[in-house]
């Protein structure tokens, strides 16, 4: 009778972990296109919770002239690729969704509503609105693409 060594089981464990990660759902990486199924789930969440401020297809709120804007008031930014959402990593965007914005109370923390996977699905939807350049230059790489 032969007893398997620890090293011989590592490839099998890695294969199982990989299969489980794909079964749970593929998560896009910063600078990569989103998973279509995640983007579809994210579109539903966005429509229910985000569209009222960030607008249809992530277009954001129109700017308010400084002469009539209340001090400290921030309009909801565009989340498509027309402004700077793509300058942030997937993880940074998820963090803002879950923890809220330190700049304004208008972007609350959604951590009691969304799971981390929900937030990544919303980011996948946002990334589905971006063009190839924004996807390829997303995150820290954006400075080298300017």
CORDAJO-V130830 format. One line per field, one symbol per residue. psi: psi as a letter, one per 20 degrees, with the letter a starting at -180 (. if undefined). burial: + if it has 9 or more other C-alpha atoms within 8 Angstrom, else -. A space follows every 10 residues. Layout:
psi: ???
burial: ???
This chain:
psi: pppprhhiig hggggggghg hhhhpppqqp jqqqphhghg ghgggghhhh hhgirpkkir qqqpqhhipq pjppqpqqia jicjhiiqrg hgggghghir pihqihnrpj iigqrghggh hghggghiiq rgggghjqbh ihhii.
burial: --------+- ---------- +----+-+-+ +-+++--+++ +++-++---+ +--++--+++ +--------- ----++++++ +-++++++++ --++++++++ +--+---+++ +--+-+-+++ ++++++++++ ---++-++++ ++----
